[in-house]
Amino acid sequence: MNAFIVDLMNKPGELARLAETIAQKGINITGFAGATSGGAGTVVLITNDEAGTRSAINEKGFRAREIELVTASLENTPGSLAAAARKLADAGINVEAAMPTGMTGNNVTISFATDQPSKARELLGATEPTGIGVG
């Protein structure tokens, strides 16, 4: 599963413009997170149609990049995210984005976008991506 990291301007309507672009193609956004700093913002999103999303955002001229996600199940307790982030940091893996993508029992599924997805998958005991946005 891949995520799209999209750069936006920090002004009213930018998220709406991006979401409308994707919706007009009949594509469902199945997860997203975003933040702004100064005059810019970034949205990371996953959808049920990666090829269609790629086409839609390119057609409208959004500045975006696609990145592989590593999906890991973490216990829903204080410190579990800290432990996972420390494992990645100690291995020299940079986390570019992370977002919750599901919950089962007392475990939360977190999808990490990193600069070394294979190594991150091995360290976190993650399996091939499943769940939101897949199949």
Buried (B, 14 or more C-beta within 10 A) or exposed (E): BBBBBBEBEEEEEBBEEBBEBBEEBEBEBBBBBBEBEEEEBBBBBBBBBBEBBBEBBEEBEBEBEEBBBBBBBBEBEEEBBEEBBEBBEEEEBEBBBBBBBBEEEEBBBBBBBBEBBEBBBEBBEBEEBEBBBBE
